[in-house]
Amino acid sequence: MIIIHTVYCVLGRTGSGKSTVTKEATKRLNMSILRSYSTRQYLRQGETKENSDHILISPDEIEKYRNDMIAYTDRVGYCSFATKQQLLDNDFYIINPTGY
């Protein structure tokens, strides 16, 4: 069975406004944003695990996702990635250009 699903990748450097623009678009279009997995352990100002753009995991948890990973990025001591199923379940993917 072939599944066709469009995912819009929003690319830009950290702090360029990707999340702000994409969140507004998803509200207006009734669409969803993929929350990638990340091993970064710090929370940004005002960020909680519930409102983060990422699903924060420990480095020990990476292996359980290895076979389903796509768009893996390793940077500044942590990694971020998405899974194939996440792409199928969401409409927008906010991603750093090196991860694309």
Secondary structure, 3 states (H helix, E strand, C coil): CCCCCCCEEEECCCCCCHHHHHHHHHHHHCCCEECEEECCCCCCCCCCCCCCCEEECCHHHHHHHHHHEEEEEEECCEEEEEEHHHHHHCCEEEECCCCC
